[in-house]
Amino acid sequence: MVLITYHVKSGHEGELQAVLLQAWKIYQREHLVFAEPHVIVRGAEDGDKARFVEVFTWVSHAAPEHAPDSVNAIWGQEQSLCEARSGHTGIEGGEVEFVVPARK
């Protein structure tokens, strides 16, 4: 499972949200992710600057390294909508695990 944080450029929140939903459809079409969990949440940082956090699971640890052109293209769109902030890159992430199992 991965947790990705997107530090969104001001005024581009709606556009990034649409791109993230499009990316999810591409990941599913390319069979790169498990259907669940998939969560996107929005919060604020540095006052009123938007931050999105996404959690999902690749079907393989190698999936991101061997991403098809369609995925690389959408990642470029995501990068263009994010900015480095408070010592963090525009998009950052890594592997995480549930501490408390999700309830059904």
Beta strands, then each sheet from edge to edge (+ up, - down):
strand 1: 2-7
strand 2: 39-45
strand 3: 49-56
strand 4: 91-95
sheet 1: 2+ 3- 1+ 4-
end
